[in-house]
Amino acid sequence: MRLLTLMFCLALPFAAAANEPELYFITPTDGETVSGPVRVVFGLRGMGIAPAGVQAPNTGHHHLVIDAPTPPAGKPIPADANHLHFGGGQTETVIELEPGTHTLQLVLGDHLHIPHDPPVVSKKITITVTEQ
């Protein structure tokens, strides 16, 4: 019985981690060299996608941050050339980037474009874009 209890206690941190939301890039991958235009596909585990303006538990919509720092928590994510909003619930896009090195990061925003608390963000990746 002690062995079963010990095994259960050791497994709890892993079970909790498995239930944490995860936001990630399906494509491109970190360090990849791609030609433009760049197809970006978003991945999400542990939460659902809902369009902007739709308030539902454990949901949000994607924001793609290009060559910019992670937006601050508690404030709406800007809407500009470095912060693309996918308020329709889209899970992929094609973007035009100048040739060179770029950073990309995904941030999940709530119905008002505010990052979740705690934040659900992807790892920041770096890609190199070659001419078409």
Phi, psi and omega in degrees: 000320179299321180298317178296319179297316179299316180297319179297314181296321178291330182280338184303313179300325180289323178295318179296317180297325181293336181270354178290139176298146178226125178247131187204166175266131171277315174207142358285175179254159181302130179086357183287147172255126184230157172259150181278160351293157187260123175273125181241126180241129184265145175236145179213131174236145173087358176212171179246169178255133175222143179298157174304143180089346179260114181265112179219144182300143175055038178227168175185187176225160188280148170227133179254121180259122184244120175053041180212160178290163176300131179299148181292147177292151174082357180235148178302143178288130180301158175242098180206190184296339180261353182224095183267133182259140178237060185292351176274000182089015181297149180240011174198163180202168171237126183236151175263124176233143175298149174303141180135191182265136182222151172253144178229142175212145176256141176228130177270124179250155178280192184298341179253014180069024178259132178303146179296161176236109004287157183298143174247101184228153175274168168295143175283129179248158177241131177233158175244127181256128175261168178294156183295000000 
